[in-house]
């Protein structure tokens, strides 16, 4: 930022009124209209970046400062034109089929968006004059099943279409990094949640159902799936803080896990949400909410990012649950 100046209509002016050149770094976020996009945009804005974002629609929670463009990640020519016109310093790809459950229903589309979409970005970056840093978002679903906290050296053996798409994405990232000298960062976040996540995901679903019963002022029934599984959930604000730290780090060959390091059963998290309500709530098991395969435990070992970059969680999943429940009660 310039000292003693002011920004007007995207330009900086010094105190004597002379126009000076913009010096802010640019970040381009694909899939900015989704749940994580608004939080990541805010994180970059707070760290002095000029933020550009593309998606099919602009998210309601997206900060007004974000320069938004409508685009389709599957349009390779459009992706290339967007990158060439903006010339970003950093690209983050959030565009994805991000639900394991949904990936079972649409495996072909999952591969198209999560793998071919990422390839469209990598190809465009390879051809561009300004070689940006690129961050691709992986998942804990890439790892082989484990009942203890998983570190980055845990073998990869995804057991669902979503996880397989993320493993494949990382393999292409490695190839483009080695063959085309691109700085491509890969990260494996564990589950994360917060206000704005769709209620097709389990924790927002809990919060929405309980909030609706609370607003009704009378006892109610809510539908649930497998409550025995234990999951590591982070607050989305912790996740996006890690993304920025990784994207600004020096070594793009290190793949970092990001998670809270604590796994709670869905029953424990549901009990917390139900405890926020003054109404009596009965549970009804819905077979449709069960997945074809469900790992009993998924928990993160985040010791690598802690030791290398100094990242640690600042929130808990219960902070996010309280915020979501209160938001649904108000709506």
C-alpha contacts under 8 A as a table, 3 or more apart, distances in Angstrom:
res1	aa1	res2	aa2	distance
1	X	23	X	7.26
1	X	24	X	7.13
1	X	48	X	7.35
2	X	5	X	5.93
2	X	12	X	7.80
2	X	14	X	7.92
4	X	14	X	6.53
4	X	15	X	6.09
5	X	12	X	6.74
5	X	13	X	5.50
5	X	14	X	4.35
5	X	15	X	5.37
6	X	12	X	5.65
6	X	13	X	5.43
6	X	14	X	6.64
6	X	15	X	7.68
7	X	10	X	6.19
7	X	11	X	5.43
7	X	12	X	4.37
7	X	13	X	6.30
8	X	11	X	5.31
8	X	12	X	6.32
8	X	13	X	7.52
11	X	19	X	7.10
11	X	20	X	7.36
11	X	21	X	7.31
11	X	22	X	6.38
12	X	19	X	6.01
12	X	20	X	5.60
12	X	21	X	6.77
12	X	22	X	6.33
13	X	16	X	7.76
13	X	17	X	5.52
13	X	18	X	5.45
13	X	19	X	4.55
13	X	20	X	5.73
14	X	17	X	5.38
14	X	18	X	5.57
14	X	19	X	6.61
14	X	20	X	6.94
15	X	18	X	7.50
24	X	48	X	6.60
24	X	49	X	5.69
24	X	50	X	6.02
25	X	48	X	7.47
25	X	49	X	5.13
25	X	50	X	6.00
25	X	88	X	7.51
25	X	89	X	6.21
26	X	49	X	5.61
26	X	50	X	4.74
26	X	51	X	5.92
26	X	52	X	7.28
26	X	87	X	7.70
26	X	88	X	4.83
26	X	89	X	5.31
26	X	90	X	6.62
27	X	44	X	7.74
27	X	49	X	6.64
27	X	50	X	6.37
27	X	51	X	5.14
27	X	52	X	6.04
27	X	88	X	5.33
27	X	89	X	5.89
27	X	90	X	4.71
27	X	91	X	5.75
27	X	92	X	7.55
28	X	51	X	6.24
28	X	52	X	4.70
28	X	53	X	5.49
28	X	54	X	7.74
28	X	83	X	7.97
28	X	86	X	7.86
28	X	88	X	5.93
28	X	90	X	6.30
28	X	91	X	4.79
28	X	92	X	6.35
29	X	32	X	5.53
29	X	37	X	7.45
29	X	41	X	7.89
29	X	51	X	7.70
29	X	52	X	6.27
29	X	53	X	4.66
29	X	54	X	6.39
29	X	91	X	5.84
29	X	92	X	4.83
29	X	93	X	5.91
29	X	94	X	6.93
30	X	53	X	5.94
30	X	54	X	5.10
30	X	55	X	6.33
30	X	73	X	7.56
30	X	91	X	7.61
30	X	92	X	6.27
30	X	93	X	4.82
30	X	94	X	5.66
30	X	95	X	5.70
31	X	34	X	5.94
31	X	37	X	6.69
31	X	53	X	7.32
31	X	54	X	5.99
31	X	55	X	4.96
31	X	93	X	6.52
31	X	94	X	4.82
31	X	95	X	3.94
31	X	96	X	7.47
32	X	36	X	7.39
32	X	37	X	4.08
32	X	38	X	6.65
32	X	41	X	7.71
32	X	53	X	5.30
32	X	54	X	5.78
32	X	55	X	5.93
32	X	58	X	7.59
32	X	59	X	7.41
32	X	62	X	7.87
32	X	94	X	6.73
32	X	95	X	7.48
33	X	37	X	5.75
33	X	38	X	7.11
33	X	53	X	7.87
33	X	54	X	7.29
33	X	55	X	5.62
33	X	56	X	7.49
33	X	57	X	6.07
33	X	58	X	4.98
33	X	59	X	4.19
33	X	60	X	7.93
33	X	62	X	7.06
34	X	37	X	5.30
34	X	38	X	7.34
34	X	59	X	6.34
34	X	94	X	7.78
34	X	95	X	7.74
35	X	38	X	6.62
35	X	39	X	7.74
35	X	196	X	5.58
35	X	197	X	5.15
35	X	198	X	7.51
36	X	39	X	5.42
36	X	40	X	6.12
36	X	94	X	7.54
36	X	197	X	7.97
36	X	236	X	7.04
36	X	240	X	7.65
37	X	40	X	5.18
37	X	41	X	5.94
37	X	62	X	7.21
37	X	94	X	7.10
38	X	41	X	5.15
38	X	42	X	6.25
38	X	59	X	7.40
38	X	61	X	5.86
38	X	62	X	4.49
38	X	63	X	6.53
39	X	42	X	5.19
39	X	43	X	6.25
39	X	62	X	7.93
39	X	236	X	7.38
39	X	237	X	6.58
39	X	240	X	6.68
40	X	43	X	4.99
40	X	44	X	6.31
40	X	240	X	5.21
40	X	241	X	7.71
41	X	44	X	5.29
41	X	45	X	6.10
41	X	51	X	6.49
41	X	62	X	7.45
41	X	63	X	7.19
41	X	66	X	7.18
42	X	45	X	4.98
42	X	46	X	6.08
42	X	63	X	6.71
43	X	46	X	5.27
43	X	47	X	6.51
43	X	240	X	6.82
43	X	241	X	6.64
43	X	244	X	7.52
44	X	47	X	5.07
44	X	48	X	6.56
44	X	49	X	5.40
44	X	50	X	7.77
44	X	51	X	6.97
44	X	244	X	7.10
45	X	48	X	5.32
45	X	49	X	5.10
45	X	50	X	6.60
45	X	51	X	6.60
46	X	49	X	7.42
50	X	66	X	7.62
51	X	65	X	7.48
51	X	66	X	5.20
51	X	67	X	6.30
52	X	66	X	5.57
52	X	67	X	4.62
52	X	68	X	5.92
52	X	69	X	7.81
53	X	66	X	6.62
53	X	67	X	6.12
53	X	68	X	4.88
53	X	69	X	6.25
54	X	58	X	7.97
54	X	68	X	5.70
54	X	69	X	4.76
54	X	70	X	5.48
54	X	71	X	5.73
55	X	58	X	6.65
55	X	69	X	6.81
55	X	70	X	5.24
55	X	71	X	5.24
55	X	72	X	6.47
55	X	73	X	7.85
55	X	95	X	7.90
56	X	70	X	5.18
56	X	71	X	5.52
56	X	72	X	6.18
57	X	70	X	6.42
58	X	62	X	7.09
58	X	68	X	7.08
58	X	70	X	7.74
59	X	62	X	5.33
61	X	196	X	7.63
62	X	66	X	7.24
63	X	66	X	5.84
64	X	67	X	7.97
71	X	75	X	7.84
71	X	78	X	7.00
71	X	79	X	7.58
72	X	75	X	5.47
72	X	78	X	7.35
72	X	79	X	7.55
73	X	76	X	6.89
73	X	78	X	7.85
73	X	79	X	6.34
73	X	95	X	7.51
73	X	113	X	7.47
73	X	117	X	5.47
73	X	120	X	7.31
74	X	112	X	7.93
74	X	113	X	6.93
74	X	116	X	7.35
74	X	117	X	5.54
74	X	120	X	7.28
75	X	78	X	5.25
75	X	79	X	6.21
75	X	120	X	7.90
76	X	79	X	5.08
76	X	80	X	6.21
76	X	120	X	5.26
76	X	121	X	7.77
76	X	124	X	7.77
77	X	80	X	5.09
77	X	81	X	6.18
78	X	81	X	5.09
78	X	82	X	6.10
79	X	82	X	5.16
79	X	83	X	6.30
79	X	120	X	6.82
79	X	121	X	6.57
79	X	124	X	6.86
80	X	83	X	5.30
80	X	84	X	6.14
80	X	120	X	7.74
80	X	121	X	7.34
80	X	123	X	7.99
80	X	124	X	4.69
80	X	125	X	7.61
81	X	84	X	5.13
81	X	85	X	6.03
82	X	85	X	5.30
82	X	86	X	6.18
83	X	86	X	5.39
83	X	87	X	5.62
83	X	88	X	6.87
83	X	124	X	7.05
83	X	125	X	7.31
83	X	128	X	7.61
84	X	87	X	5.33
84	X	128	X	6.28
84	X	129	X	7.89
87	X	130	X	6.38
87	X	132	X	7.72
88	X	91	X	6.63
88	X	130	X	7.89
88	X	132	X	6.14
89	X	130	X	7.92
89	X	131	X	7.69
89	X	132	X	4.77
89	X	133	X	6.22
90	X	132	X	5.21
90	X	133	X	4.62
90	X	134	X	5.80
90	X	135	X	7.70
90	X	247	X	7.47
91	X	132	X	6.62
91	X	133	X	6.09
91	X	134	X	4.69
91	X	135	X	6.18
92	X	134	X	5.85
92	X	135	X	4.72
92	X	136	X	6.34
93	X	118	X	7.32
93	X	134	X	7.81
93	X	135	X	6.34
93	X	136	X	5.52
93	X	137	X	6.76
94	X	136	X	7.54
94	X	137	X	6.68
95	X	113	X	7.58
95	X	114	X	7.48
96	X	110	X	7.55
96	X	113	X	5.85
96	X	114	X	5.18
97	X	102	X	7.55
97	X	103	X	6.92
97	X	109	X	7.93
97	X	110	X	5.57
97	X	113	X	6.75
97	X	114	X	6.54
97	X	162	X	7.43
98	X	102	X	7.94
98	X	103	X	7.88
98	X	162	X	7.23
99	X	102	X	5.17
99	X	103	X	6.18
99	X	162	X	7.21
99	X	201	X	7.75
100	X	103	X	5.08
100	X	104	X	6.73
100	X	160	X	7.07
100	X	161	X	7.34
100	X	162	X	5.47
100	X	163	X	7.66
101	X	104	X	5.57
101	X	105	X	7.16
101	X	291	X	6.20
102	X	105	X	5.23
102	X	106	X	6.35
103	X	106	X	5.10
103	X	107	X	5.15
103	X	109	X	7.99
103	X	110	X	5.82
103	X	160	X	7.55
103	X	161	X	5.55
103	X	162	X	5.45
104	X	107	X	5.71
104	X	160	X	7.05
104	X	161	X	6.23
104	X	162	X	7.85
106	X	109	X	5.42
106	X	110	X	6.14
107	X	110	X	4.96
107	X	111	X	6.38
107	X	161	X	5.65
107	X	162	X	7.70
108	X	111	X	5.36
108	X	112	X	6.26
109	X	112	X	4.90
109	X	113	X	6.10
110	X	113	X	5.49
110	X	114	X	5.78
110	X	115	X	7.86
110	X	161	X	7.02
110	X	162	X	6.55
110	X	165	X	7.01
111	X	114	X	5.31
111	X	115	X	5.28
111	X	116	X	6.85
111	X	161	X	7.65
111	X	162	X	7.89
111	X	165	X	5.58
112	X	115	X	5.74
112	X	116	X	4.98
112	X	117	X	6.49
113	X	116	X	5.74
113	X	117	X	4.77
113	X	118	X	7.45
114	X	117	X	5.65
114	X	118	X	6.16
114	X	165	X	6.02
114	X	166	X	7.00
114	X	169	X	7.20
115	X	118	X	5.21
115	X	119	X	6.22
115	X	165	X	6.03
115	X	166	X	7.41
115	X	168	X	6.81
115	X	169	X	5.36
116	X	119	X	4.88
116	X	120	X	6.23
117	X	120	X	5.15
117	X	121	X	6.73
118	X	121	X	5.23
118	X	122	X	6.33
118	X	136	X	7.64
118	X	169	X	6.96
119	X	122	X	4.93
119	X	123	X	5.96
119	X	172	X	7.60
120	X	123	X	5.27
120	X	124	X	6.16
121	X	124	X	5.16
121	X	125	X	6.10
122	X	125	X	5.10
122	X	126	X	6.05
122	X	173	X	7.89
122	X	176	X	7.34
123	X	126	X	5.01
123	X	127	X	6.37
124	X	127	X	5.26
124	X	128	X	6.16
125	X	128	X	5.08
125	X	130	X	7.94
125	X	131	X	6.14
125	X	132	X	6.76
126	X	131	X	7.07
126	X	180	X	6.84
126	X	182	X	7.22
128	X	131	X	6.20
131	X	182	X	6.98
132	X	182	X	7.79
132	X	183	X	7.33
133	X	182	X	7.20
133	X	183	X	5.05
133	X	184	X	6.00
133	X	185	X	7.58
133	X	247	X	7.28
134	X	182	X	7.99
134	X	183	X	6.29
134	X	184	X	4.69
134	X	185	X	5.99
134	X	247	X	7.62
135	X	184	X	5.80
135	X	185	X	4.60
135	X	186	X	5.85
135	X	187	X	7.66
135	X	247	X	6.50
136	X	169	X	7.94
136	X	170	X	7.88
136	X	184	X	7.36
136	X	185	X	6.22
136	X	186	X	5.06
136	X	187	X	6.72
137	X	166	X	7.85
137	X	186	X	6.05
137	X	187	X	5.41
137	X	188	X	6.47
137	X	189	X	7.44
138	X	142	X	7.63
138	X	166	X	5.22
138	X	167	X	7.43
138	X	169	X	7.85
138	X	170	X	7.47
138	X	186	X	6.58
138	X	187	X	5.48
138	X	188	X	4.52
138	X	189	X	6.57
139	X	142	X	5.85
139	X	163	X	6.85
139	X	166	X	6.68
139	X	187	X	7.41
139	X	188	X	4.32
139	X	189	X	5.14
139	X	190	X	6.07
140	X	143	X	5.96
140	X	163	X	7.87
140	X	188	X	5.63
140	X	189	X	6.04
140	X	190	X	5.07
140	X	191	X	7.81
140	X	257	X	7.72
140	X	298	X	7.73
140	X	300	X	7.94
141	X	144	X	7.98
141	X	158	X	6.01
141	X	159	X	7.70
141	X	160	X	7.86
141	X	162	X	7.50
141	X	163	X	4.77
142	X	156	X	5.46
142	X	157	X	6.07
142	X	158	X	4.52
142	X	159	X	7.83
142	X	163	X	4.75
142	X	164	X	6.66
142	X	166	X	6.63
142	X	167	X	5.87
143	X	150	X	7.97
143	X	154	X	6.48
143	X	155	X	5.97
143	X	156	X	4.26
143	X	157	X	5.33
143	X	158	X	5.72
144	X	154	X	7.17
144	X	155	X	5.85
144	X	156	X	5.37
144	X	157	X	4.56
144	X	158	X	6.15
144	X	159	X	7.75
145	X	157	X	7.94
145	X	295	X	6.52
145	X	298	X	7.97
146	X	149	X	7.54
146	X	150	X	7.12
146	X	297	X	6.87
146	X	298	X	7.06
147	X	296	X	7.14
147	X	297	X	5.22
147	X	298	X	6.86
147	X	299	X	7.80
148	X	297	X	7.45
148	X	298	X	7.59
148	X	299	X	6.57
149	X	261	X	7.11
149	X	298	X	7.23
149	X	299	X	4.63
149	X	300	X	4.89
149	X	301	X	5.00
150	X	154	X	6.13
150	X	298	X	7.84
150	X	299	X	6.21
150	X	300	X	5.16
150	X	301	X	5.14
151	X	154	X	5.66
151	X	257	X	7.05
151	X	300	X	6.75
151	X	301	X	4.90
151	X	302	X	6.93
151	X	303	X	7.83
151	X	304	X	7.92
152	X	255	X	7.09
152	X	256	X	6.74
152	X	257	X	6.37
152	X	301	X	7.99
152	X	304	X	7.98
156	X	167	X	7.52
157	X	164	X	7.95
158	X	161	X	7.90
158	X	163	X	4.93
158	X	164	X	5.24
158	X	167	X	7.36
159	X	163	X	6.61
159	X	164	X	7.00
160	X	163	X	5.44
160	X	164	X	6.17
161	X	164	X	5.08
161	X	165	X	6.13
162	X	165	X	5.21
162	X	166	X	6.51
163	X	166	X	5.17
163	X	167	X	6.33
164	X	167	X	5.17
164	X	168	X	6.20
165	X	168	X	5.16
165	X	169	X	6.15
166	X	169	X	4.94
166	X	170	X	6.33
167	X	170	X	5.23
167	X	171	X	6.43
168	X	171	X	5.08
168	X	172	X	6.44
169	X	172	X	5.28
169	X	173	X	6.23
170	X	173	X	4.86
170	X	174	X	6.21
170	X	186	X	6.81
171	X	174	X	5.17
171	X	175	X	6.37
172	X	175	X	4.99
172	X	176	X	6.19
173	X	176	X	5.22
173	X	177	X	5.97
173	X	184	X	6.34
173	X	186	X	7.77
174	X	177	X	5.03
174	X	178	X	6.15
174	X	184	X	7.85
175	X	178	X	5.26
175	X	179	X	5.80
175	X	180	X	7.87
176	X	179	X	5.19
176	X	180	X	5.16
176	X	181	X	6.81
176	X	182	X	6.32
176	X	184	X	7.96
177	X	180	X	5.75
177	X	181	X	4.96
177	X	182	X	4.72
177	X	183	X	6.17
177	X	184	X	6.16
178	X	181	X	5.59
178	X	182	X	7.54
183	X	252	X	5.86
184	X	252	X	5.82
184	X	253	X	7.68
185	X	246	X	7.41
185	X	247	X	6.66
185	X	252	X	4.87
185	X	253	X	6.84
185	X	254	X	7.52
185	X	255	X	7.10
186	X	252	X	7.63
186	X	253	X	7.99
186	X	254	X	7.60
186	X	255	X	5.33
186	X	256	X	7.20
187	X	243	X	7.79
187	X	255	X	5.38
187	X	256	X	5.03
187	X	257	X	6.14
187	X	258	X	7.40
188	X	255	X	7.15
188	X	256	X	6.03
188	X	257	X	4.74
188	X	258	X	6.23
189	X	192	X	7.87
189	X	239	X	7.32
189	X	257	X	5.63
189	X	258	X	4.55
189	X	259	X	6.11
190	X	232	X	6.51
190	X	233	X	6.74
190	X	234	X	7.44
190	X	257	X	7.39
190	X	258	X	6.12
190	X	259	X	5.19
190	X	299	X	7.65
190	X	300	X	6.75
191	X	231	X	7.43
191	X	232	X	6.09
191	X	233	X	4.69
191	X	234	X	6.26
191	X	259	X	7.32
192	X	233	X	4.94
192	X	234	X	4.45
192	X	235	X	5.55
192	X	236	X	5.37
192	X	239	X	7.29
192	X	259	X	7.98
193	X	197	X	6.45
193	X	203	X	7.38
193	X	204	X	7.79
193	X	233	X	6.93
193	X	234	X	6.45
193	X	235	X	5.48
193	X	236	X	5.36
193	X	317	X	7.61
193	X	320	X	6.71
194	X	197	X	6.05
194	X	204	X	7.80
194	X	235	X	6.05
194	X	236	X	5.76
194	X	320	X	5.15
194	X	321	X	7.21
194	X	323	X	7.39
194	X	324	X	6.30
195	X	204	X	7.97
195	X	320	X	7.35
195	X	323	X	6.78
195	X	324	X	5.10
195	X	327	X	7.30
197	X	201	X	7.35
197	X	204	X	6.58
198	X	201	X	6.02
198	X	204	X	6.61
198	X	205	X	7.97
199	X	202	X	6.92
199	X	203	X	7.54
199	X	204	X	4.71
199	X	205	X	4.49
199	X	208	X	7.12
200	X	204	X	7.43
200	X	205	X	6.31
201	X	204	X	5.94
201	X	205	X	6.09
202	X	205	X	5.06
202	X	206	X	6.28
203	X	206	X	5.02
203	X	207	X	6.29
203	X	269	X	7.97
203	X	270	X	7.92
203	X	321	X	7.35
204	X	207	X	5.01
204	X	208	X	5.94
204	X	321	X	7.91
204	X	324	X	6.87
205	X	208	X	5.18
205	X	209	X	6.07
206	X	209	X	5.41
206	X	210	X	6.19
206	X	270	X	6.50
206	X	273	X	7.13
207	X	210	X	5.35
207	X	211	X	5.95
207	X	273	X	6.32
207	X	321	X	6.97
207	X	324	X	6.28
207	X	325	X	4.81
207	X	328	X	7.08
208	X	211	X	5.08
208	X	212	X	6.12
208	X	324	X	7.96
208	X	325	X	6.67
208	X	328	X	5.75
208	X	329	X	7.96
209	X	212	X	5.22
209	X	213	X	6.44
209	X	222	X	6.23
210	X	213	X	5.15
210	X	214	X	6.14
210	X	222	X	7.39
210	X	273	X	7.10
210	X	274	X	6.26
210	X	277	X	6.90
210	X	281	X	7.85
210	X	325	X	7.66
211	X	214	X	4.92
211	X	215	X	6.10
211	X	277	X	7.34
211	X	325	X	6.06
211	X	326	X	7.69
211	X	328	X	5.76
211	X	329	X	5.02
212	X	215	X	5.13
212	X	216	X	6.19
212	X	328	X	7.61
212	X	329	X	6.96
213	X	216	X	5.06
213	X	217	X	6.73
213	X	218	X	6.70
213	X	219	X	6.68
213	X	220	X	5.68
213	X	221	X	7.99
213	X	279	X	7.07
213	X	281	X	7.81
214	X	217	X	5.55
214	X	218	X	7.15
214	X	277	X	5.67
214	X	278	X	6.66
214	X	279	X	6.02
214	X	329	X	7.38
215	X	329	X	6.46
217	X	279	X	6.98
218	X	279	X	6.07
218	X	280	X	7.57
219	X	279	X	5.24
219	X	280	X	4.72
219	X	281	X	5.73
220	X	279	X	7.59
220	X	280	X	6.64
220	X	281	X	5.08
220	X	282	X	6.34
221	X	281	X	5.60
221	X	282	X	4.69
221	X	283	X	5.74
221	X	284	X	6.74
222	X	281	X	7.15
222	X	282	X	6.40
222	X	283	X	5.23
222	X	284	X	5.96
223	X	283	X	5.99
223	X	284	X	4.75
223	X	285	X	5.72
223	X	286	X	5.79
224	X	227	X	7.40
224	X	283	X	6.75
224	X	284	X	6.12
224	X	285	X	5.06
224	X	286	X	5.69
224	X	289	X	6.79
225	X	285	X	5.68
225	X	286	X	5.59
225	X	287	X	6.54
225	X	288	X	7.58
225	X	289	X	4.71
225	X	290	X	5.43
226	X	229	X	6.58
226	X	266	X	7.76
226	X	285	X	7.94
226	X	289	X	7.47
226	X	290	X	6.09
227	X	265	X	6.57
227	X	266	X	4.73
227	X	267	X	4.87
228	X	265	X	5.79
228	X	266	X	6.32
228	X	267	X	6.42
228	X	296	X	7.46
229	X	265	X	5.42
229	X	266	X	6.23
229	X	294	X	7.54
229	X	295	X	7.08
229	X	296	X	4.76
229	X	297	X	5.94
230	X	263	X	5.47
230	X	264	X	4.96
230	X	265	X	3.91
230	X	266	X	6.23
230	X	296	X	6.18
230	X	297	X	4.71
230	X	298	X	6.37
230	X	299	X	7.96
231	X	262	X	7.88
231	X	263	X	4.67
231	X	264	X	5.50
231	X	265	X	6.21
231	X	266	X	7.23
231	X	297	X	5.97
231	X	298	X	5.05
231	X	299	X	6.18
232	X	259	X	6.67
232	X	260	X	6.27
232	X	261	X	6.61
232	X	262	X	5.46
232	X	263	X	4.19
232	X	264	X	6.53
232	X	298	X	6.05
232	X	299	X	4.90
232	X	300	X	6.58
233	X	259	X	6.94
233	X	260	X	6.51
233	X	262	X	7.70
233	X	263	X	7.15
233	X	316	X	7.97
233	X	317	X	5.74
234	X	238	X	6.83
234	X	239	X	7.04
234	X	259	X	5.84
234	X	260	X	5.37
234	X	313	X	7.78
234	X	315	X	7.44
234	X	316	X	6.27
234	X	317	X	5.44
235	X	238	X	5.60
235	X	239	X	6.82
235	X	315	X	6.03
235	X	316	X	6.14
235	X	317	X	5.63
235	X	319	X	7.46
235	X	320	X	5.72
236	X	239	X	5.00
236	X	240	X	6.36
237	X	240	X	5.44
237	X	241	X	6.28
238	X	241	X	5.22
238	X	242	X	6.42
238	X	312	X	7.97
238	X	313	X	5.73
238	X	314	X	6.47
238	X	315	X	6.90
239	X	242	X	5.20
239	X	243	X	6.39
239	X	258	X	6.76
239	X	259	X	7.52
240	X	243	X	4.86
240	X	244	X	6.38
241	X	244	X	5.44
241	X	245	X	6.41
242	X	245	X	5.08
242	X	246	X	6.10
242	X	258	X	7.17
242	X	311	X	6.62
243	X	246	X	5.22
243	X	247	X	6.11
244	X	247	X	5.11
244	X	248	X	6.23
245	X	248	X	5.30
245	X	249	X	6.21
245	X	309	X	7.20
246	X	249	X	5.06
246	X	309	X	7.75
249	X	252	X	7.36
249	X	309	X	7.87
251	X	254	X	6.18
252	X	255	X	7.70
256	X	302	X	7.77
256	X	304	X	6.87
256	X	305	X	6.03
257	X	300	X	6.97
257	X	301	X	7.13
257	X	302	X	5.69
257	X	304	X	7.59
257	X	305	X	7.06
258	X	300	X	7.06
258	X	302	X	5.83
258	X	305	X	7.44
259	X	299	X	7.71
259	X	300	X	5.29
259	X	301	X	7.33
259	X	302	X	6.24
259	X	313	X	7.72
260	X	300	X	6.61
260	X	302	X	7.46
260	X	312	X	7.99
260	X	313	X	6.04
260	X	316	X	7.44
261	X	299	X	6.07
261	X	300	X	4.78
261	X	301	X	5.59
261	X	302	X	6.46
262	X	299	X	6.29
262	X	300	X	7.20
263	X	297	X	7.40
263	X	298	X	6.88
263	X	299	X	5.43
264	X	268	X	6.32
264	X	269	X	6.93
265	X	268	X	5.22
265	X	269	X	6.60
266	X	269	X	5.09
266	X	270	X	5.93
267	X	270	X	5.04
267	X	271	X	6.01
268	X	271	X	5.12
268	X	272	X	6.38
269	X	272	X	5.14
269	X	273	X	6.48
269	X	318	X	7.52
270	X	273	X	5.13
270	X	274	X	6.09
271	X	274	X	5.09
271	X	275	X	5.98
272	X	275	X	5.04
272	X	276	X	6.74
272	X	318	X	7.65
273	X	276	X	5.28
273	X	277	X	7.33
273	X	321	X	6.75
273	X	322	X	7.27
273	X	325	X	7.19
274	X	277	X	5.51
274	X	281	X	7.30
275	X	278	X	7.52
276	X	322	X	7.85
276	X	325	X	7.88
286	X	289	X	5.64
286	X	290	X	7.60
287	X	290	X	5.54
288	X	291	X	7.94
290	X	294	X	7.95
291	X	294	X	6.02
295	X	298	X	6.89
301	X	304	X	7.86
302	X	305	X	5.82
302	X	306	X	6.36
303	X	306	X	5.01
303	X	307	X	6.07
304	X	307	X	5.24
304	X	308	X	6.01
305	X	308	X	5.11
305	X	309	X	5.35
305	X	310	X	6.50
305	X	311	X	5.95
306	X	309	X	5.67
306	X	310	X	4.41
306	X	311	X	4.71
306	X	312	X	6.02
307	X	310	X	5.71
307	X	311	X	7.88
313	X	316	X	7.50
315	X	319	X	6.34
315	X	320	X	7.89
316	X	319	X	5.29
316	X	320	X	6.86
317	X	320	X	5.11
317	X	321	X	6.19
318	X	321	X	4.87
318	X	322	X	6.10
319	X	322	X	5.34
319	X	323	X	6.32
320	X	323	X	5.12
320	X	324	X	6.11
321	X	324	X	5.17
321	X	325	X	6.05
322	X	325	X	5.23
322	X	326	X	6.16
323	X	326	X	5.30
323	X	327	X	6.16
324	X	327	X	5.04
324	X	328	X	6.22
325	X	328	X	5.22
325	X	329	X	6.20
326	X	329	X	5.06
326	X	330	X	6.35
327	X	330	X	5.25
327	X	331	X	6.36
328	X	331	X	5.10
